[in-house]
Amino acid sequence: MTDIQTAEIVRSTLLTLMLLSFCVYIYFVTIILHVFLTTPHVRENSRYILFIHMLINDTLLLSVLIFLFFVVRYIVYIPVPICYALVIFAASAFRVTLYNLAIMSLERHFAICYPLRHAQVCTVQRSFLVMGLMWLLSLIPLLLDFIAMCYSMPKNFFSTSLICQWSTFAMNSFQATLRSVVDISIFILVGLVIFYTYIRIMMAARKIRSGRSSAFKAEKTVLLHALQLGLCMMSLSYSFTNAYLRDYFFFIQITNFFFFMCIPRFISPLIYGVRDEVFQKYIKKMNFSV
């Protein structure tokens, strides 16, 4: 068996694993959404509202990313306006996921450290307001990126077709610098928020000294948020490894995409979904009914 055949088998295996994982992910998302929409007290809880927002955002992001991955993998040309709309949404949704991790950690911090003020601070209205601010913060740098791109793009660029990649729309050094600065700043900010909330919740859990307390559960949840953030941070190396290691590892592209783009989203239902008592009860009922 040649190296090319071996590489193709590995790529096919990883592609199959990715698609199967996505199907399992969609299955759990469907269950969680059903519980959320049919349970009044869950719909009125800011914790679940933020989680559902992240879940829907990640599901749409994964759908777009997988589509774009196959477009690049099989060299499919699509019109520039459609491509640009897709990559802009993907870039926005990627950053919104990071903001959402920080806000969810802060919500757990208020719930554990300030339980009497939690109901006043974390309301349904404020949850929707925060979600709007997340999208606004993610779109502002992209607006600057678009303005910078307009100064460098060739004439009739939006009337052509191309292989759809985010890097295609980086036409000058300012865009590359802006993207790097924005992404690194977001990772640092979200990392600091998660670290702060984890320390605060851990201190509260040690005071309670009860392994069954909600503080210990919140501590584990924030720790899982940190794991998600760490995996998302690895995605910063995605373009670098694809560019410089492609000649050495035939399957580096699919490996990077699966582990650093998909897996951080696939584990989202496990953090607040399968681990949560409300969703656990519903899943068990479904299993017993089957």
ZAPABA-189682 format. One record per residue (C-alpha): residue in one letter; z, y, x. Coordinates in steps of 0.2 Angstrom, whole numbers, plus 5000, padded with zeros to 4 digits. Each point is the difference from the previous one (the first is absolute). Last residue first. Example, Ala and Ser with C-alpha at 12.3 -4.5 7.8 and 13.67 -1.06 7.14 Angstrom:
S503649955068
A500349834994
This chain:
V511750154812
S501450074990
F501349975014
N498950095012
M499750154989
K501950014997
K500349995018
I498850155003
Y500950104987
K501749975007
Q499450045017
F499250174994
V501750064994
E501049935014
D498950095013
R499549895016
V498349954992
G499650184996
Y500850135011
I499749935017
L498949854996
P498750114990
S499850115016
I499749855011
F498150004997
R499950195005
P500649985017
I499049845002
C498350084996
M499750145013
F501049945015
F499849814999
F498449984991
F499050145007
N500649975018
T499549824999
I498450034991
Q499450125014
I500749905014
F499049844995
F498850005015
F501350045012
Y499550065017
D498450114996
R500950074985
L501550055011
Y499650185003
A499350074984
N500949894987
T501650025010
F500050195000
S499450014981
Y501549894994
S501350075012
L500650124987
S500249854989
M501549955010
M500950144992
C499849924983
L500849845007
G501550105005
L500150104984
Q500049834990
L501449945011
A501050164998
H499849984981
L500749835002
L501550085009
V500250114985
T500049854988
K501349915011
E501250154999
A499750024981
K500549824998
F501650035010
A500450164990
S499749914984
S501549895004
R500049825002
G500549995018
S501550114997
R500750105013
I500050174990
K500250105015
R498749905010
A498850024986
A500250195000
M499750015019
M498449894998
I499450124987
R500250155011
I499249915015
Y498549944989
T499850174992
Y499950085017
F498849875008
I498950004984
V499950195001
L499750015019
G498649874998
V499250104986
L499950155010
I499449925016
F498749904991
I499450164991
S499950105016
I499049865008
D498849994986
V499850194999
V499850035019
S498749865001
R499050064986
L500050185006
T499549955017
A498549894995
Q499550144988
F500150135013
S499049905012
N498450004989
M499049894988
A501449884994
F499149954984
T499449835007
S501849965005
W500449974982
Q498749864999
C498649974987
I498449935008
L498850144995
S498950084987
T499350185000
S500050144987
F501850065006
F499350045018
N498650114993
K500350115015
P501049935014
M502050005000
S500950125012
Y500650154990
C500249894985
M501249885009
A501350145003
I500050044982
F500249824995
D501449975013
L500950154993
L499949934983
L500649835006
P501550085008
I500450074982
L499749834991
S501549915006
L501250134997
L499350034982
W500149814997
M501849995005
L500450164990
G499349924984
M501149855003
V501550115002
L499750094984
F499849834991
S501749945007
R500750174996
Q499649974981
V500749835000
T501750065008
C500749965017
V501150165003
Q501149994984
A500149814999
H500449995018
R501450135000
L501449884996
P499349875011
Y499950115016
C500049885015
I499349854991
A498750074988
F499750155010
H499549895015
R499049894989
E499050154994
L499850065018
S499349835005
M498850014985
I499450175006
A499749945018
L499049854995
N499050114987
Y499550125014
L499349855010
T499149934985
V499350184997
R499350005017
F498949854997
A499550064983
S499350165007
A499049915014
A499449874987
F499550144987
I499150105014
V499149845006
L499449964982
A499450174996
Y499150015017
C499149844997
I499550054982
P499350175007
V499249915015
P499049884990
I500349815005
Y499349905015
V500649825001
I500349935017
Y500849834996
R501750045008
V499950194997
V499849984981
F501249855000
F501450115007
L499550144989
F500349894985
I501649935007
L500650185003
V499650064983
S500949854991
L501450025012
L500250184996
L499949974981
T501449875002
D501050115012
N500050154988
I500449894985
L501549925009
M500650175007
H500050084983
I500949844993
F501350025014
L500350184996
I500249974981
Y501149855004
R501350115010
S499850144988
N500649894985
E499350054983
R498649865000
V501349875005
H501250054985
P498549984988
T499449835006
T498249954995
L499050125012
F501149955015
V500049824996
H498249994998
L499750115016
I501149875010
I499049854993
T498350085004
V500650055017
F500649825003
Y498349934996
I499150145010
Y500949965015
V499649814998
C498150054999
F500250115015
S500849865010
L498549894995
L498850135006
M500950035016
L500149815004
T498249984996
L499550145012
L501249935013
T499249834999
S498250075000
R500450105016
V500849855008
I498549894996
E498850145006
A501050025017
T499949815002
Q498150004997
I499750155012
D501149915013
T498949854999
M500549834993
